[in-house]
C-alpha cells in the first residue's frame, strides 16, 4: 500500500471511529503549520495501526482509553472515550478500565480520568 492509499484508508477509519463531525472539525482547523502532522496521524495512526487486522476496534479502544488515562492525556482521553462508546465499549467497562488505571498508574491519575469520563458520559 502506498502513502496515498494509506491516507485514504486512514481517513475512512478515522471517520468511522471518531465520527464525521470530529474529523471535519480537525480538517477545517488544518493549516500550513499542522498539515504534515494531520497527514502523519491519518496515515500512521489510522491508516496503519487502527487498520491492522490483529485486534478489533473495540479492543483497540479499550487499550487506548487505558493508555491515555494512565498518561494523563485528558483531551485525547475524552475523544477516545466517545470513540470507545461508538466501538461498543460500555460505561461499566470504561469504569473498570479506569479502576485498573488507578491500580497501576495511581489513584490521582484515575481520579482525574474518572472526572473526564464522567463529563463525557454525562455531557
N, C-alpha and C positions, 0 to 999 in steps of 0.2 A: 504494500500500500504506500503510495507517495504522500507527501505532506498535504497536498490539496484534498485528497481523498480522506486522509486522517482528520483534517479540519472539518470537512462536511459531516463525517461520521460523528465527530466530537460535538458539533453544533446540534445535531439531531439528539444525541444522548443528553447533552446539557439541557436542551429544551424539555425533554421528557422527564428528567429528574428534577430540575429546578423550576420548571414552568415557563411558559412563553413570556409572561409579563416580566419576570425577573430577568430573563436573558435579554429581552428587548430593552429594559432599562440599562443594563450593563453595556449593551452595544451602543445605545444612544449617548452614553457618557464617554465612550471611547474617543480619544483624540490622538494626535501625533505622539504624545508622551506615553500613552498607555496601550497603543495599538499592538506593539510587539508582545507585551505581556498578555493581552487578551488572546492573541493568536497562540501564544505559548500554552496557556491553560486550556484553551479549546482543543488543541492538538494533543497535548500530553496528558492532562488530567482526564479529559472527557473522551477524546478520540483514541487514546491508548489504554490507560488504566481502567477507567469506568466501562470501557467497551470489551474488556477481556472476558472470555467465557468461564474462567475458573471460579467465579463467585457470582451469586445472584445480586441484583441491585439492592435488594433488601439487606443482604449480608454486608454489602459494602457500606450501606447507610449505618448499620449498627456499629461497624468498625469506625467509620468517620465521626459519628457523634461521640463515641468514647474518646477518640484521639483529640478531637477539637476541645472537648471538655477538659481533658487532662492537661492540654497545652494552654488552656485559658484563652482561646481564640473566640471571644464571645460573638462577634459579628458573624463569623463563619459558622459558629455553632447554631445560632438562631436560624440561619439559612438552611443548614443541613438537618435541623430538627423538622422544619417544614418539608424538606425533601424526603426525610425518613417516613413521615406520615404518608406521604404520597406513594412511597415504595412499600407500604404495608406494615410498617412498624407501628405498634400500638403505643398509646400513652403509658400503659403499665410497663411495657418493655423499655421505653425511654427512662422511666423511673428506675428500673432495675439496672440499666446501663450506668446511670448517674450514681447509684449506690455503689456499684463496682468501682467507679472512678474515685469515690470517696475513700474506699479501702486502699486503693493502690496509688492514688495521686494526692490524697489528703482531703480532710473534711472542708477546709476553707475553699478549696478548688471546687469540690462538689456542691457546696453551698451556693457559690456564685452560679454554677452551671444549672442548678435547680431553679434559681431565680430567672435565668434566661429562658429556660424551658417553660416555666410557669407563665411567663409573659407571652411566649409564642402560643402555648396551648390554650390560654385563656383569652388571647388577644383577638 
